């Protein structure tokens, strides 16, 4: 399968719309629109997977720069994430020794039921 990254989407563009538009160039396996984990709104880009690489290339040729929902699309082959083995501690799961030095401290004020407050990390 070949994946395309489609940038500059409106927040209202649906996976169904993207599938309908892109399936003109070949059989689409699936469409994924990442969403913000808190607001659940679209993050403004999507991934469209084609079964055939030639169909994906045809879609890039036709759709890069095309207008959809009033926006000019940027379409390119999706890139595979960097090999994590080159990053110390990455990809070793939670609690890995090499990742133990990575911490995030948040300073906050805690108020007890008795009205006392103290700073906590």
Residue pairs with C-beta under 8 A, 6 or more apart in sequence:
1 29
1 49
1 50
1 51
2 49
2 50
2 52
2 53
2 55
2 56
2 57
2 77
3 47
3 48
3 49
3 50
3 56
3 77
3 78
4 22
4 47
4 48
4 49
4 50
4 56
4 59
4 60
4 75
4 76
4 77
4 78
5 45
5 46
5 47
5 75
5 76
5 77
5 78
5 79
6 18
6 45
6 46
6 47
6 48
6 63
6 73
6 74
6 75
7 44
7 45
7 73
7 74
7 75
7 76
8 44
8 45
8 71
8 72
8 73
8 74
9 18
9 33
9 42
9 44
9 45
9 46
9 68
9 69
9 71
9 73
10 42
10 44
10 69
10 70
10 71
11 41
11 42
11 44
12 42
12 69
13 33
13 42
13 46
13 68
13 69
14 33
15 31
15 32
15 33
15 46
17 68
17 69
18 31
18 33
18 46
18 48
19 28
19 31
19 48
21 63
21 68
22 28
22 31
22 48
22 50
22 59
22 63
24 62
25 50
25 55
25 56
25 58
25 59
25 62
25 63
26 50
26 51
26 52
26 54
26 55
26 56
26 58
26 59
27 50
27 51
27 52
27 55
28 48
28 49
28 50
28 51
29 49
29 50
29 51
30 48
30 49
31 46
31 47
31 48
31 49
32 46
32 47
32 49
33 42
33 43
33 45
33 46
34 42
34 43
34 45
34 46
35 41
35 42
35 43
36 42
36 43
47 78
48 59
50 56
50 59
56 77
59 75
60 75
60 76
60 77
63 73
63 75
64 73
64 74
64 75
64 76
65 72
65 73
65 74
66 72
66 73
66 75
67 73
84 90
84 91
85 91
88 98
89 96
89 98
89 99
89 101
89 102
90 99
92 98
92 99
105 121
106 121
107 119
107 120
107 121
108 119
108 120
109 117
109 118
109 119
109 120
110 117
110 118
110 119
110 120
111 117
112 118
